[in-house]
Amino acid sequence: VFELDGQPILDYYRQFLGREAARDFFELMIQRHGMALVLEGAYAGQTVIKLPVACDFERGGIAFYPGEDLQGRRLQLIQATRKGLLDGARRAAESCLKALDGRRPDLVLMVSCCTRNLILHSRIERELESVRKVMGAAVPVFGYYSGGELLPFLSRYEDITDPSKLFSGCHYHTTTMGLLAFALPKRPRARVPRSRARR
């Protein structure tokens, strides 16, 4: 993206980040100020996040991820904050738990965008705490940081695999956190086979 509403995109961001900000600081801080892309057609009224990931200071442009042609599209500036990310983690856990229809999870996979790590900084453990408060402290949670996520928007398997549903399937995300909870029909019990006595 080279301009927004006729204004050079770098100048647009400099009004929030400072005119004299060093290049490294500027490129890091713009990731806290993504854009919500307003969708059209069947998805009208919905938005998806476009994250500014790299600045081309020589040509005067910013690369957004996930990449697509943004010419003529409507974008809304958003700001990522620690509070917002932690609230989002809690809501994601609540949505994930609701999809289990009353069953308690036995195991949870957590995939978090590496940009969230940069924003949470010294408070990164609070994202996991937000999930555990919803899922239960005894539920094992494992996962990793990713560089852009390929995740469903919807929570229930039946909805994700139904092509007639809005946002079915999987989509590229950024600055998001996704959860996959496993709930067994009944609690597993370890069974140790008895040793056979030798004669």
Secondary structure, 3 states (H helix, E strand, C coil): CCEECCEEHHHHHHHHHCCCCCHHHHHHHHHHCCEEEECCHHHCCCEEEEEEEEEECCCCEEEEECCCCCCCCCEEECCCCHHHHHHHHHHHHHHHHHCCCCCCCCEEEEEEEHHHHHHHHHHCHHHHHHHHHHHCCCCCEEEEEECCEEEECCCCHHHHCCCCCCCCCEEEECCCEEEEEECCCCCCCCCCCCCCCCC
